[in-house]
Amino acid sequence: MSELKKLAERKQLLKNIFDHTDGLILVKGLDGVYTMGIRALLNTFNETLENLNKKTVHEIFDGELAANW
């Protein structure tokens, strides 16, 4: 199995887990930009993944809340 196929399968597995989890989870890269989020969190903040994707914590949350994330 190619490395790209393995990576795609792992990404799909994470997406499936995130879509069926009630917790509030966001994943961000080393650059601090969010790359994944679960539906429960998106619903809580009335956001879409497309809108949340590629944003930093300071673009999503205000002040102290952003500083704590």
Sequence and secondary structure as in RCSB ss.txt:
>XXXX:A:sequence
MSELKKLAERKQLLKNIFDHTDGLILVKGLDGVYTMGIRALLNTFNETLENLNKKTVHEIFDGELAANW
>XXXX:A:secstr
  HHHHHHHHHHHHHHHHHT  S  EEE TTSBEEEE HHHHHHTT  HHHHTT BHHHHS HHHHHH 
